[in-house]
Structures are given as structure tokens and as C-alpha cells.
Amino acid sequence: MTSYQETRVRGIVKRCLDGEGVVKWHEPYFIQLQPDKHIHLNFWGSPFETTPESIAPTHTHDYGFTSHIIFGTLYNTRCQVAETEDGESQVLRIDDKDFARFIEFVPTGKRATILRTKVEVNETGATYDMDPRDWHSTRIDAPAISLLDMWDHAPLDYYVLAPLDKTFGKSVRFVEPVMLPALWNQVFAMLELAGIHA
């Protein structure tokens, strides 16, 4: 991590503490600070919880981005996905019109198969790009922090693969005010692990 990146991280945290943008928390493993549409600061895992095997299922994105690993290691699994009649997964479209409050998973009636995977190990200081149409999943084995610079173009529909027998509805993203102290406590603990004093 460079001093420039550390300065950026501090600035993002301050802006969101001051009420700018959107704060999202998929408890307890994923916090995203989004002071504006051009930047995401992601906190993966938690110093207070056992790290899960997987954080994000196989999905695409609405925007492309360049990810800078500020702290820790992200295992980015790029996937070749094909629509197939007998696919082992259902394809769900992600509807985030009310992106600050919730996302909704909409069945497309399509099935898909993951044909190939390639795991990329991205450690502190690494940078990688994700085209919005590329399928991938993310795994960690310890807490990590990444800073995303979002690409400037029109957002696309984006999708996630899910088990055939699983039903999805809405995933709440809104952080109730009563939960904000716990969220910021986790953010500051993660920053301390990374040696960043905000």
C-alpha cells in the first residue's frame, strides 16, 4: 500500500463518517463505503468473526472496476460460464434500483454451467481489473481491504448464479442507525489491522 492509497482510504472513511454517499453492510463479513459512484472501499471478513470460506457467489457486475488490494489477500476466481439447458445453477438478475436500501434477485428462467475456473491470488499492493461482463467469485482466508475505482460507462444488467433449489427475495443493504456504531467499530478494527490510523 502506498502513502497515496492510505490517504485515499482515510479520505473515503472521513467522507462516509460525515454522511456522504452510501454505507452498506452484509453482516458480518462485508462492509462497503461508497462516498460517490466512482469509488468503493470494501472491507472483507471481520476481526471479530471466524472467516467464512466464501464471501461472494459467482456473479457479474453493473460497472467494471480496477481493484487495489490495500490489505490482506483476495482470491479472485474468474469463471467461464455458459447458458445450458441442464445447467447446475439458475441465473438470477440483480435489481438494485433502490441500491442504498436493498437488492432483489429476479429469476431469469435460465440455467448455466461453470465450464472453467482460474484462481488469481491478489495480495497487498496488487491491482487487477474486472470487466463488468466477466463472471467471478471472491474468497478470503483472513480479513482484507480493497479499494475499487469504478469505470465510467453506462451501467449494465448484472447477474448471479444460485443453486437450483434456492429461493431468493430481497437482500437488505440499509444500515439502521442503531447499527452504525458496530459498523464503524468493525471498520476501525480492520483499518488498525492494516496499520491505517483514520
C-alpha positions as CSV (number, residue, x, y, z in Angstrom):
1,M,0.0,0.0,0.0
2,T,1.3,3.4,-1.0
3,S,1.0,6.6,1.1
4,Y,-1.3,7.9,-1.7
5,Q,-3.6,4.9,-1.2
6,E,-3.5,5.3,2.5
7,T,-4.5,9.0,2.1
8,R,-7.3,8.0,-0.2
9,V,-8.6,5.4,2.3
10,R,-8.6,7.9,5.1
11,G,-10.5,10.4,2.9
12,I,-13.2,7.9,2.0
13,V,-13.7,6.9,5.6
14,K,-14.0,10.6,6.6
15,R,-16.4,11.4,3.9
16,C,-18.7,8.5,4.8
17,L,-18.4,9.3,8.5
18,D,-19.5,12.8,7.6
19,G,-22.6,11.4,5.9
20,E,-21.6,11.4,2.3
21,G,-22.7,8.7,-0.1
22,V,-23.9,5.2,1.0
23,V,-22.7,2.8,3.6
24,K,-23.6,-0.9,3.1
25,W,-23.2,-3.9,5.5
26,H,-23.8,-7.5,4.6
27,E,-23.3,-8.6,8.2
28,P,-20.9,-9.6,9.4
29,Y,-18.5,-10.2,6.6
30,F,-18.7,-7.4,4.1
31,I,-18.8,-3.6,4.5
32,Q,-18.8,-1.2,1.6
33,L,-18.2,2.5,1.9
34,Q,-19.3,4.4,-1.2
35,P,-18.9,8.1,-0.9
36,D,-19.8,8.5,-4.6
37,K,-20.4,6.4,-7.6
38,H,-16.7,6.4,-8.6
39,I,-15.2,4.7,-5.5
40,H,-15.9,1.7,-3.4
41,L,-13.9,0.8,-0.3
42,N,-14.6,-2.8,0.7
43,F,-13.9,-4.5,4.0
44,W,-13.9,-8.3,3.6
45,G,-14.3,-10.5,6.7
46,S,-14.1,-9.3,10.3
47,P,-11.6,-9.3,13.1
48,F,-14.4,-10.3,15.4
49,E,-15.8,-13.3,13.5
50,T,-14.4,-16.6,12.0
51,T,-13.7,-16.1,8.3
52,P,-16.1,-17.9,6.0
53,E,-14.9,-20.0,3.1
54,S,-16.6,-17.8,0.5
55,I,-17.9,-14.3,0.5
56,A,-19.4,-13.8,-2.9
57,P,-21.1,-16.3,-5.2
58,T,-20.3,-16.4,-8.9
59,H,-21.6,-13.1,-10.4
60,T,-21.1,-10.3,-12.9
61,H,-21.2,-6.6,-12.3
62,D,-23.0,-3.5,-13.4
63,Y,-19.8,-1.5,-13.7
64,G,-16.2,-2.5,-14.5
65,F,-13.6,-1.6,-12.0
66,T,-9.9,-1.6,-11.1
67,S,-9.3,-3.1,-7.7
68,H,-6.4,-2.2,-5.4
69,I,-5.6,-4.6,-2.6
70,I,-5.0,-2.3,0.4
71,F,-4.5,-5.1,3.0
72,G,-4.7,-8.9,3.0
73,T,-5.3,-11.3,0.2
74,L,-8.3,-11.7,-2.1
75,Y,-8.7,-14.9,-4.1
76,N,-10.5,-13.9,-7.3
77,T,-11.9,-16.8,-9.2
78,R,-12.6,-16.0,-12.8
79,C,-15.2,-18.3,-14.4
80,Q,-16.2,-19.3,-17.9
81,V,-19.9,-19.6,-17.7
82,A,-22.3,-21.0,-20.4
83,E,-26.0,-21.0,-20.6
84,T,-27.1,-24.6,-20.7
85,E,-30.5,-26.4,-20.6
86,D,-29.3,-28.8,-17.8
87,G,-27.1,-26.3,-16.0
88,E,-26.4,-26.9,-12.3
89,S,-27.2,-23.2,-11.4
90,Q,-30.1,-20.8,-12.0
91,V,-29.3,-17.4,-13.4
92,L,-30.7,-14.5,-11.3
93,R,-30.8,-10.9,-12.4
94,I,-29.9,-8.4,-9.7
95,D,-32.3,-5.5,-9.4
96,D,-30.7,-2.6,-7.4
97,K,-33.0,0.3,-8.3
98,D,-33.1,1.1,-4.6
99,F,-29.5,0.2,-4.3
100,A,-29.0,2.0,-0.9
101,R,-31.7,0.0,0.8
102,F,-31.9,-3.4,-0.8
103,I,-31.2,-5.5,-3.9
104,E,-33.7,-8.0,-5.3
105,F,-32.9,-11.3,-7.1
106,V,-35.1,-11.8,-10.1
107,P,-35.3,-15.3,-11.8
108,T,-34.5,-15.2,-15.5
109,G,-35.7,-18.8,-16.2
110,K,-32.2,-19.6,-17.5
111,R,-29.7,-22.2,-16.3
112,A,-26.0,-22.1,-16.6
113,T,-22.9,-24.3,-16.1
114,I,-19.4,-23.2,-15.0
115,L,-17.1,-24.7,-17.6
116,R,-13.7,-23.5,-16.2
117,T,-12.3,-21.5,-13.3
118,K,-9.0,-19.8,-12.7
119,V,-8.0,-18.6,-9.3
120,E,-5.9,-15.4,-9.0
121,V,-4.2,-14.6,-5.7
122,N,-4.1,-10.9,-5.2
123,E,-2.1,-9.8,-2.1
124,T,-1.4,-6.4,-0.5
125,G,-0.2,-4.0,-3.2
126,A,-1.7,-5.9,-6.1
127,T,-4.1,-4.4,-8.7
128,Y,-6.5,-6.2,-11.0
129,D,-9.3,-5.3,-13.5
130,M,-12.8,-6.7,-13.7
131,D,-14.8,-6.2,-16.9
132,P,-18.5,-5.9,-15.9
133,R,-19.4,-8.9,-18.1
134,D,-16.9,-11.3,-16.6
135,W,-18.1,-13.9,-14.2
136,H,-16.2,-14.3,-11.0
137,S,-16.4,-15.1,-7.3
138,T,-14.4,-13.9,-4.3
139,R,-12.8,-15.8,-1.4
140,I,-10.8,-14.8,1.6
141,D,-9.0,-16.7,4.3
142,A,-8.4,-13.7,6.6
143,P,-9.7,-10.1,6.8
144,A,-8.8,-7.9,3.7
145,I,-9.5,-4.4,2.4
146,S,-9.8,-3.4,-1.3
147,L,-10.3,0.0,-3.0
148,L,-12.2,0.0,-6.2
149,D,-12.0,2.7,-8.9
150,M,-15.2,2.3,-10.9
151,W,-15.0,2.6,-14.7
152,D,-17.0,5.4,-16.4
153,H,-19.7,4.0,-18.7
154,A,-23.3,3.1,-18.7
155,P,-24.3,0.5,-16.1
156,L,-25.2,-2.9,-17.3
157,D,-27.7,-5.5,-16.1
158,Y,-25.8,-7.9,-13.8
159,Y,-26.3,-11.5,-12.6
160,V,-25.6,-14.1,-10.0
161,L,-25.6,-17.9,-10.2
162,A,-27.5,-19.7,-7.5
163,P,-28.4,-23.3,-6.6
164,L,-31.5,-24.6,-8.5
165,D,-33.4,-25.3,-5.3
166,K,-32.7,-22.0,-3.6
167,T,-35.2,-19.1,-3.5
168,F,-34.0,-15.6,-3.2
169,G,-36.0,-12.4,-2.5
170,K,-34.5,-9.2,-1.2
171,S,-31.1,-8.6,0.4
172,V,-31.3,-5.7,2.8
173,R,-28.4,-3.3,2.4
174,F,-29.7,-0.4,4.5
175,V,-27.8,0.0,7.8
176,E,-30.2,1.0,10.6
177,P,-28.8,4.0,12.6
178,V,-28.7,1.8,15.7
179,M,-26.2,-0.5,13.9
180,L,-23.8,2.3,12.8
181,P,-21.6,2.2,15.9
182,A,-21.0,-1.5,15.4
183,L,-20.2,-1.0,11.7
184,W,-17.7,1.8,12.4
185,N,-16.2,-0.3,15.2
186,Q,-15.5,-3.0,12.7
187,V,-14.2,-0.6,10.1
188,F,-11.7,0.9,12.5
189,A,-10.6,-2.5,13.7
190,M,-9.9,-3.5,10.1
191,L,-8.0,-0.3,9.5
192,E,-5.9,-1.0,12.6
193,L,-5.1,-4.4,11.3
194,A,-3.9,-2.7,8.1
195,G,-1.8,-0.2,10.0
196,I,-4.0,2.7,8.9
197,H,-4.9,5.3,11.5
198,A,-8.0,7.1,10.3
